[in-house]
Amino acid sequence: MESALLSGSWTGRVRGFLVCVVAVACVTGVVFVLRGVAPVLSLGVLYVVAVVAVAVVCGLAYAIPVSVASMLTFNFLFLPPVHTFALSDSANWVALAAYIAVAVVVSELATRSRRLAREAVEAETLRQSDAVKTAVLRAVSHDLRSPLTAIRTASEGLDNPAFELRAAEREELFETIRIEVRRLERLVDNLLDLSRLEAGPAVRRPELWTVDSLFARALDQLGADADRVEVTMGSDLAPVRVDAAHIERVLVNLLENALKFSSPTDPVEVSADSESGRIVVRVRDQGPGVAVSDRDRIFDAFERGSGAGRGSGLGLAIARGFAEANGGRVWVEPPGSARGGSTFVLSLPAVVERAALPR
């Protein structure tokens, strides 16, 4: 299989020819410069460099003609009698024959090495792809099992005529189904978001938004869990120019992560302030905290940290991806007190101008 540079078209062949000519010309120039300080016959080995370069870039089919062209060029320009293809010394014939043999062997080895390197890259890519697929299956199977079990149990309870349920009990079962359905929807949304981010930079539709309106959208997605979130907004926060759907996903994922690692009785503290021309949002939970060794790793897809419980390990990776697509950053702040917990920070560039903002 030839290099992508020479992809079978006439344009590719012309490029290959030009590479060959340039390689031989460059080495010829070097030999011309060095012929006064070194024996000319010994300088012929420099043409092997041209042969190897062409073999690596273009393949064996181009390297062999380059080895022949190099021999003829060296003979014509540097071996006596110069400017002819005749040789006055029989030793020169032996040297040229040895050069041709060495050049062909080296070009074959270079081509084989390139092929092995390409196969190694393909094998590593396939291994990583298999690892990602395994991680996806493991995460999805784990995260699907719990909500599906809860939905099935609740629906069977509602459908079983042997149970006489009071109105409050029926409503509780319906609420369980609604919660678990939303959980499944978020899992599917996270998988779709991750596939979009891995396919390339997220396509965004930026508009001016106030910080409180973005928080309102995110809290609405949390449902009843929003009651556990305590929000403190700084005074006169500048708007941000972002894709609201992206930042909503960032905030929801950060809040859900904080709620998951806090006990049901502990609030999640959220603050938003202006710092050096940026809007900085801090989400603080009451959980066990994040180990120093995990502070970067947990933002990789399917990574959940050393002390994490259930979860697909997608939320933080998606939060960082969408934040960066909107000119922002997400990171874990080192703990500033002895009461534990983790503080995740979202930083977005503020907009100085004032304009009509969507509500």
CORNORHU-V805563 format. One record per backbone hydrogen bond with DSSP energy under -1.0 kcal/mol. CO is the residue of the C=O (numbers start at 1). NH is the residue of the N-H. E is the energy in kcal/mol with one decimal. If there is no record, write none. Layout:
BEGIN
co=CO nh=NH e=E
co=CO nh=NH e=E
END
This chain:
BEGIN
co=3 nh=6 e=-1.5
co=6 nh=8 e=-3.0
co=9 nh=13 e=-2.1
co=10 nh=14 e=-2.4
co=11 nh=15 e=-2.3
co=12 nh=16 e=-2.3
co=13 nh=17 e=-2.5
co=14 nh=18 e=-2.5
co=15 nh=19 e=-2.4
co=16 nh=20 e=-2.1
co=17 nh=21 e=-2.4
co=18 nh=22 e=-2.7
co=19 nh=23 e=-2.3
co=20 nh=24 e=-2.3
co=21 nh=25 e=-2.6
co=22 nh=26 e=-2.5
co=23 nh=27 e=-1.9
co=24 nh=28 e=-2.3
co=25 nh=29 e=-2.2
co=26 nh=30 e=-1.9
co=27 nh=31 e=-2.6
co=28 nh=32 e=-2.4
co=29 nh=33 e=-1.9
co=30 nh=34 e=-2.1
co=31 nh=35 e=-1.2
co=34 nh=37 e=-1.7
co=34 nh=38 e=-1.1
co=39 nh=43 e=-1.1
co=42 nh=45 e=-1.1
co=43 nh=46 e=-1.9
co=44 nh=47 e=-1.6
co=45 nh=48 e=-1.6
co=46 nh=49 e=-1.4
co=47 nh=51 e=-1.9
co=48 nh=52 e=-2.9
co=49 nh=53 e=-2.5
co=50 nh=54 e=-2.3
co=51 nh=55 e=-2.5
co=52 nh=56 e=-2.5
co=53 nh=57 e=-2.4
co=54 nh=58 e=-3.3
co=54 nh=59 e=-1.2
co=59 nh=62 e=-1.0
co=59 nh=63 e=-1.5
co=60 nh=64 e=-2.0
co=62 nh=66 e=-1.5
co=63 nh=67 e=-2.1
co=64 nh=68 e=-1.9
co=65 nh=69 e=-2.8
co=66 nh=70 e=-2.6
co=67 nh=71 e=-1.9
co=68 nh=72 e=-2.4
co=69 nh=73 e=-2.5
co=70 nh=74 e=-2.7
co=71 nh=75 e=-2.4
co=72 nh=76 e=-2.8
co=73 nh=77 e=-2.3
co=74 nh=78 e=-2.1
co=74 nh=79 e=-1.0
co=76 nh=83 e=-4.0
co=80 nh=88 e=-1.7
co=89 nh=92 e=-1.3
co=90 nh=94 e=-1.5
co=91 nh=95 e=-2.4
co=92 nh=96 e=-2.6
co=93 nh=97 e=-2.5
co=94 nh=98 e=-2.5
co=95 nh=99 e=-2.2
co=96 nh=100 e=-2.6
co=97 nh=101 e=-2.2
co=98 nh=102 e=-2.7
co=99 nh=103 e=-3.0
co=100 nh=104 e=-2.4
co=101 nh=105 e=-2.3
co=102 nh=106 e=-3.0
co=103 nh=107 e=-2.5
co=104 nh=108 e=-2.3
co=105 nh=109 e=-2.5
co=106 nh=110 e=-2.7
co=107 nh=111 e=-2.6
co=108 nh=112 e=-2.6
co=109 nh=113 e=-2.7
co=110 nh=114 e=-2.4
co=111 nh=115 e=-2.3
co=112 nh=116 e=-2.6
co=113 nh=117 e=-2.5
co=114 nh=118 e=-2.4
co=115 nh=119 e=-2.5
co=116 nh=120 e=-2.4
co=117 nh=121 e=-2.3
co=118 nh=122 e=-2.6
co=119 nh=123 e=-2.5
co=120 nh=124 e=-2.4
co=121 nh=125 e=-2.7
co=122 nh=126 e=-2.5
co=123 nh=127 e=-2.4
co=124 nh=128 e=-2.7
co=125 nh=129 e=-2.5
co=126 nh=130 e=-2.6
co=127 nh=131 e=-2.4
co=128 nh=132 e=-2.6
co=129 nh=133 e=-2.5
co=130 nh=134 e=-2.6
co=131 nh=135 e=-2.5
co=132 nh=136 e=-2.8
co=133 nh=137 e=-2.8
co=134 nh=138 e=-2.7
co=135 nh=139 e=-2.9
co=136 nh=140 e=-3.3
co=137 nh=141 e=-2.7
co=138 nh=142 e=-2.0
co=139 nh=143 e=-2.8
co=140 nh=144 e=-2.4
co=141 nh=145 e=-1.6
co=142 nh=146 e=-1.1
co=144 nh=148 e=-2.1
co=145 nh=149 e=-2.3
co=146 nh=150 e=-2.4
co=147 nh=151 e=-2.7
co=148 nh=152 e=-2.6
co=149 nh=153 e=-2.6
co=150 nh=154 e=-2.5
co=151 nh=155 e=-2.7
co=152 nh=156 e=-2.5
co=153 nh=157 e=-2.0
co=154 nh=158 e=-2.1
co=155 nh=159 e=-1.9
co=156 nh=160 e=-1.1
co=160 nh=163 e=-1.5
co=166 nh=170 e=-2.5
co=167 nh=171 e=-2.4
co=168 nh=172 e=-1.9
co=169 nh=173 e=-2.2
co=170 nh=174 e=-2.5
co=171 nh=175 e=-2.4
co=172 nh=176 e=-2.0
co=173 nh=177 e=-2.1
co=174 nh=178 e=-2.5
co=175 nh=179 e=-2.6
co=176 nh=180 e=-2.4
co=177 nh=181 e=-2.3
co=178 nh=182 e=-2.2
co=179 nh=183 e=-2.0
co=180 nh=184 e=-2.1
co=181 nh=185 e=-2.5
co=182 nh=186 e=-2.4
co=183 nh=187 e=-1.9
co=184 nh=188 e=-2.4
co=185 nh=189 e=-2.8
co=186 nh=190 e=-2.6
co=187 nh=191 e=-2.2
co=188 nh=192 e=-2.4
co=189 nh=193 e=-2.9
co=190 nh=194 e=-2.7
co=191 nh=195 e=-2.1
co=192 nh=196 e=-2.0
co=193 nh=197 e=-2.4
co=194 nh=198 e=-2.5
co=195 nh=199 e=-1.3
co=207 nh=242 e=-2.1
co=209 nh=240 e=-2.7
co=210 nh=214 e=-1.5
co=211 nh=215 e=-2.2
co=212 nh=216 e=-2.1
co=213 nh=217 e=-1.8
co=214 nh=218 e=-2.1
co=215 nh=219 e=-3.0
co=216 nh=220 e=-1.8
co=217 nh=221 e=-1.0
co=222 nh=225 e=-1.3
co=223 nh=226 e=-1.6
co=224 nh=227 e=-1.7
co=225 nh=228 e=-1.8
co=226 nh=229 e=-1.5
co=228 nh=268 e=-2.7
co=230 nh=270 e=-3.2
co=232 nh=272 e=-2.0
co=239 nh=351 e=-2.7
co=240 nh=209 e=-2.7
co=242 nh=207 e=-2.4
co=243 nh=247 e=-2.2
co=244 nh=248 e=-2.6
co=245 nh=249 e=-1.8
co=246 nh=250 e=-2.1
co=247 nh=251 e=-2.8
co=248 nh=252 e=-2.7
co=249 nh=253 e=-2.4
co=250 nh=254 e=-2.3
co=251 nh=255 e=-2.7
co=252 nh=256 e=-2.9
co=253 nh=257 e=-2.0
co=254 nh=258 e=-2.1
co=255 nh=259 e=-2.8
co=256 nh=260 e=-2.3
co=257 nh=261 e=-1.5
co=263 nh=266 e=-1.7
co=268 nh=230 e=-2.9
co=269 nh=284 e=-3.3
co=270 nh=232 e=-2.7
co=271 nh=282 e=-2.5
co=272 nh=234 e=-2.4
co=273 nh=280 e=-3.1
co=277 nh=350 e=-2.0
co=278 nh=275 e=-3.0
co=279 nh=348 e=-2.5
co=280 nh=273 e=-2.2
co=281 nh=346 e=-2.9
co=282 nh=271 e=-2.0
co=283 nh=344 e=-2.7
co=284 nh=269 e=-1.9
co=287 nh=341 e=-1.2
co=291 nh=294 e=-1.5
co=294 nh=298 e=-2.3
co=296 nh=299 e=-1.4
co=297 nh=300 e=-2.1
co=300 nh=303 e=-1.8
co=305 nh=308 e=-1.0
co=313 nh=302 e=-2.4
co=314 nh=318 e=-2.4
co=315 nh=319 e=-2.3
co=316 nh=320 e=-2.5
co=317 nh=321 e=-2.1
co=318 nh=322 e=-2.7
co=319 nh=323 e=-2.2
co=320 nh=324 e=-2.6
co=321 nh=325 e=-1.7
co=323 nh=328 e=-3.2
co=324 nh=327 e=-1.6
co=329 nh=347 e=-2.4
co=331 nh=345 e=-3.1
co=342 nh=285 e=-2.4
co=343 nh=333 e=-3.1
co=344 nh=283 e=-2.9
co=345 nh=331 e=-1.8
co=346 nh=281 e=-3.4
co=347 nh=329 e=-1.8
co=348 nh=279 e=-3.1
END
